Amino acid sequence: MPTYIVSAAANRLTKQVKQEIASLITESHSGATSQAMLATSGSIAN
């Protein structure tokens, strides 16, 4: 699973907020990857 890092200008986001954003990106990416794998699994087998 990829690791995402969120950066922002000084004093724009707290460390906690940046971690939450990175977690949400990871969850979204993982879900999209899973859906893509399921959608293409039938065509790969043929």
N, C-alpha and C positions, 0 to 999 in steps of 0.2 A: 504494500500500500504506500502511495506517495506521502511525503511529508510536506505540509504547506507552512510557510512562514509569512506572517503579516507584519509589515513595517509601516510606519506613519511618521509624519513630522513630530518633533519633540512636543510633548504635552498635549497631543491631539487625542490619543487613545490610551487607556490604562493597559497594563500588561494583561489583566484579566479579560478585558474586552477583545484584545488581539488574539488571545488564546481561544476565546469563544468563536470568533470569526473563522479562525483556522480550523477549528473542530467542525463547524458547519460546512465549510468548503469540503473538508475530507468526507463527511457524511454524504453530501450531495454528489461528489465525484464517485464514491463507492457505489451509491445507488444507481447512478447513470451507467457505470461500468457493468454492474450486474445485469441491468436491463438489456444493455447492448449484447452482452454475452448470451443471454437467453434468446434474444431475437435472432442472433446469427447461428446459434448452435444447430438448428435444423438444416441450414444451408451448408454448413461445414460437413455434416455427416453424409450429405448426398453426393 
